[in-house]
Structures are given as C-alpha cells and as structure tokens.
C-alpha cells in the first residue's frame, strides 16, 4: 500500500510541474530570405560555403507557398527568373512549379538563423540565405 501511495504522490508531483522545452526554437521560415553563399563540392568533400553577390531572394508565405526571384529547379545565384511553388514545414521540403521532374522536392533546414537549401546533386551542393 505504501508503494502505491508513493507512486501516486510522484505521479501527481510530476504532472503538476510545467514542462519547459529546452530546445532552441528555430527561426521562422515565413518572410523574405536573401542568397548570401553557395556550396558546390568538387567531389572530394572539401567544398565549403563561399560568399556570392546575388539578387536572388525567396519569400515564404503563411499559406505554404513561396516565390523566388531566381530559378529553384537547380542551384543558381541568378536573380532574374521568377519561380513559385509550395513548401512543407512538416517535411522541410520545397516543391517548385515548372521543373522537368514534376515531383522535385528540395530539402531545407534552418541552422543558426540561416536558411540552407539542399539540391539533389551527385556531390554536395547548397544555397545559404539570410533573413532579409
């Protein structure tokens, strides 16, 4: 009986505590992001992000759509081609409209307040964006 009372006391005590998530909340994806760096690995794992001067931006909207001032079907720093599509925050994917592969899904993460977009390349390739 003492054991059951003890367990009940622990259960009540734990359920009364407020749970605090100690993880850092990720930056909000919705908004405008400016391309600042590209990563194109030469095939030996030595690739690093390098700064670029680009007008390419991506704007993410709360209705799970996006618009870009540059191409999104492949990695590019050009900022002269309008692209749109949808994104999934649940799966961290971007799906541009009008690519040759009709179901192209590009993955992304938010790390250290930067948006990193990973393209399906044979060697590592990615674009890094800063919130604008």
Legacy VTK file of the C-alpha trace (Angstrom):
# vtk DataFile Version 3.0
C-alpha trace
ASCII
DATASET POLYDATA
POINTS 132 float
0.000 0.000 0.000
2.867 2.349 0.842
4.359 1.679 -2.598
1.133 2.630 -4.373
0.759 5.801 -2.308
4.376 6.716 -3.065
3.862 6.173 -6.809
0.657 8.204 -6.722
2.482 11.050 -4.949
5.275 11.019 -7.569
2.762 10.959 -10.424
0.812 13.915 -9.001
4.035 15.822 -8.374
5.321 15.277 -11.893
2.027 16.109 -13.559
1.835 19.375 -11.621
5.203 20.513 -12.978
5.200 22.745 -16.027
7.065 21.190 -18.934
9.591 23.525 -20.489
11.080 22.694 -23.859
14.769 23.461 -23.522
15.468 23.247 -27.245
16.057 26.484 -29.103
13.079 27.404 -31.234
14.029 27.596 -34.944
13.844 30.858 -36.822
10.527 31.463 -38.524
10.582 30.464 -42.191
7.843 32.886 -43.270
9.406 36.045 -44.668
11.984 37.101 -47.224
15.437 35.489 -47.462
18.476 36.764 -49.435
21.009 34.387 -51.029
24.425 35.010 -49.450
26.521 31.865 -50.044
26.812 28.799 -52.299
28.291 25.370 -51.620
29.488 23.282 -54.573
31.659 20.353 -53.536
34.241 19.310 -56.175
33.761 15.636 -55.289
36.352 15.180 -52.576
34.384 16.509 -49.586
36.410 19.729 -49.413
33.598 22.053 -50.501
32.714 24.992 -48.259
30.174 27.782 -48.460
31.542 30.797 -50.344
30.082 34.302 -50.405
28.194 35.422 -53.503
26.841 38.735 -54.712
23.320 37.861 -55.815
19.903 39.473 -56.071
18.168 36.095 -55.630
15.598 36.039 -52.837
12.965 33.590 -51.637
9.785 34.776 -49.941
7.837 32.228 -47.889
4.182 32.920 -47.119
1.984 31.596 -44.305
-0.221 29.667 -46.772
2.716 27.278 -47.541
3.579 28.935 -50.856
6.807 30.617 -51.890
8.100 32.931 -54.604
11.710 33.303 -55.699
13.399 35.878 -57.896
15.684 33.134 -59.220
15.458 29.582 -60.521
14.679 26.861 -57.973
14.806 23.782 -60.206
18.596 23.731 -59.879
21.162 25.612 -57.823
21.788 29.067 -59.247
22.685 32.520 -57.956
20.845 34.237 -60.817
18.114 36.567 -59.651
16.348 37.079 -62.951
13.841 34.213 -63.222
10.590 34.180 -61.268
9.829 30.810 -59.630
6.963 29.833 -57.360
5.706 26.728 -55.658
4.829 25.269 -52.287
6.724 24.211 -49.183
6.112 21.808 -46.329
7.357 22.822 -42.868
6.418 19.341 -41.639
8.828 17.635 -44.060
11.217 20.590 -44.618
10.766 20.443 -48.381
10.301 22.988 -51.165
8.428 21.972 -54.335
8.953 24.415 -57.204
6.486 24.560 -60.113
7.696 24.014 -63.678
10.743 21.798 -63.179
11.437 18.910 -65.557
10.928 16.460 -62.706
7.300 17.136 -61.816
7.728 15.961 -58.243
11.088 17.622 -57.464
11.342 18.192 -53.727
14.229 20.254 -52.414
15.113 19.884 -48.747
15.911 22.745 -46.400
16.920 23.373 -42.812
17.197 26.447 -40.655
20.519 26.446 -38.829
21.978 29.317 -36.796
19.272 31.632 -38.198
20.261 30.816 -41.802
18.112 29.013 -44.339
20.090 26.282 -46.114
18.549 24.807 -49.259
19.947 21.426 -50.409
19.602 20.475 -54.068
19.649 16.869 -55.333
23.224 16.856 -56.702
25.672 13.997 -57.100
28.154 15.961 -54.969
27.085 18.251 -52.140
25.505 21.497 -53.311
23.504 24.027 -51.335
22.461 27.654 -51.072
22.596 29.648 -47.831
20.171 32.517 -47.214
19.941 35.212 -44.531
16.614 36.650 -43.388
16.029 39.990 -45.056
LINES 1 133
132 0 1 2 3 4 5 6 7 8 9 10 11 12 13 14 15 16 17 18 19 20 21 22 23 24 25 26 27 28 29 30 31 32 33 34 35 36 37 38 39 40 41 42 43 44 45 46 47 48 49 50 51 52 53 54 55 56 57 58 59 60 61 62 63 64 65 66 67 68 69 70 71 72 73 74 75 76 77 78 79 80 81 82 83 84 85 86 87 88 89 90 91 92 93 94 95 96 97 98 99 100 101 102 103 104 105 106 107 108 109 110 111 112 113 114 115 116 117 118 119 120 121 122 123 124 125 126 127 128 129 130 131
